[in-house]
Structure formats: structure tokens, C-alpha cells
Amino acid sequence: MTALAAAILAGMTVFVLAGALTGQFGRSYRRALDRAAAVAARGSASGRARRTHLLRRDSFARSASVASVLRRWEWAKTRAVLLDRANVPLKVSEWVLLLAGTFALLAVAGTAVSGLPPAGVLFGIAGVLGWELWLRARARARLNKFEQQLPWALDVMATSLRSGFGVMESVATVAREAEPPLAQEFRRLLEFSRMGGPFEEGLEAMTDRIGSADLRIVARALAVHRKVGGNLAAILESVARTMREREELRGHVRALTAQQRLGGLVVALLPLWIVGFFLVADPDFISPLWKEPVGRLLLAFAAGMELAAFIVMRRILAIEV
């Protein structure tokens, strides 16, 4: 019980310290929201573009100074994109706070259980990697669901256009009738346009935010149509038909490579599971791996080979359709 209480206390301490350092308890974010709301309430037509810029939420931190520091790191920029794609309502600073608290809690708990500080560090790293893998998997699942819903949305837009509605009316129809995540993204595009932002800019921002190659094709088709004209309904129907054929081919490829992907995952995780088991069951048996020079050399060589095999397996099974 004493070890568990120490682990909880350490996790809470790191959580509060990281929160204070990342500006989670500051007032600058609330002041910025108040200024943006005041600007939005003025209602002058000349300031619509400026209001659109001010009302964008900062995805890095609540504190402007912390956000400026995080923007210098490529890792922070990547996490901001991933958090947005995964629809996780956290800023980058809050994500860092979560990772730091998880690492501290698991490191102290692992050290208390095994009696070895390296084992605690490994548990903490495993917890951080677990959160990172969960974020990537959630973003990938949301992207796959979006791409599955996109052909239906194009058919709805084509039907609306044939009925005499404009492009914005067809987007509003999709935002109203679709299910998440498609409805959420189209609603953001609609709100961006209603606040005065150009439709092309909003569509380009949605394409960059989601990272879908299929959506990029739709964005280019809409951009070409707005410049040169043409039968947009027929274009959208043709793109939707092509997307359905590609999705069918992707499903066929995933079915053929399912066994290989599962085997690669098992082979990659098996050494980690064995090391974790012996750290808990018999630490003295496996401790020469980091206590002896030869053991450290073999451990580094095994980790490098494991990482290389995992990367090669993923590249082999990454079949573009």
C-alpha cells in the first residue's frame, strides 16, 4: 500500500508541475477567448476575415508563450495534427501532461513492484508508447470511416446539385444528414464559410486536417469546377464510383495480408512480453542483460534487429491502392 500511495503521489506531483509549466492554469487563454468574442460581436463586414482568424482555436496550448515554444518542435506539430484527426479534445500541452503523468505513475509503480529502477523506466516508456499507439490507431480508424462515408456524401451532393441547389446547400445537406466523422468535418467547413472564410481555403484546410487522398481528389474537382465550370454532379458521381472500386480493392488486399500482419505483430511484441514477464517473476534471471557489458551489447543488438524487422514488415505489407 505504501508503494502504491507513493506512485499515486508521484504521478499527481508530475501532473501538477507539468500543468503549471505548460500554462494549463493560466488566464491568458480565457483573456484571448474574451477578446475574440468581443471582436466577433462587433459585426462589421470589413473584419470578417480577421474574425475568422481570431476564432480559430490554438491546438498547442492555452498559454500563448507555451504555444510559441511548442510550435518550434516538429513532434508538437505532428501531435497537433494527430489529435485533430483523431478527434481527441486535447491540446498538445495537455497531451504532454498526460504522457508525463503516465510515465511517472507507471515508473514508480513498476519500480515498487519489481524493485528495479530500469524495470520502472521500461514500464513508463511502455505506457507512453501505449498512448501514442492508441492515438495513431484512433486517427487511422477515423480516417477509414471517413473515407467509407465519403462516396455516400458525394452522391448526396450530386443529387442536391441536380435538384437545383448550390454547392454550399449541398454541403449543408451532408452536414445535416450524415453521421460522424463525416458530419463533423462538413459542419466545420460550413461554419468556416459562414464566418467569412473562402470556401476553397476551408476545403483545403479540411483536406490537410484529415489527410485523405480521396478527399484531395474531391477538393481538386471542386476547385477546377469553380474555375472552368462543367457538370459538377456528374464529376462527383464519377469520383464516388471510383472511390467505391478502390475501397473494394483495399478490402481484398487487407483480407489477403491479414495473416501476415498478425504474425508480424505477434513477433514484434513477443520479446517485450517475455522481458516484462521475467522482470516481474524473476528479475535476477534477466538482470545480466543490463548489468553485464555483454548483456547490454546483446540487448542493444536485439532491440535494433527487432525494430528493423518491424519496419521492413510494415513496408512489405504497405500496398498502395
Secondary structure, DSSP 4 states (H G I P E B T S, - for coil): -HHHHHHHHHHHHHHHHHHHHTTTT-SHHHHHHHHHHHHHTT--GGGHHHHHHHTSPPSS-SSHHHHHHHTT-HHHHHHHHHHHHTT----HHHHHHHHHHHHHHHHHHHHHHHS-HHHHHHHHHHHHHHHHHHHHHHHHHHHHHHHHHHHHHHHHHHHHHHTT--HHHHHHHHHHH--TTHHHHHHHHHHHHHTT--HHHHHHHHHHHH--HHHHHHHHHHHHHHHH---HHHHHHHHHHHHHHHHHHHHHHHHHTHHHHHHHHHHHHHHHHHHHHHHHH-HHHHTHHHHSHHHHHHHHHHHHHHHHHHHHHHHHH----
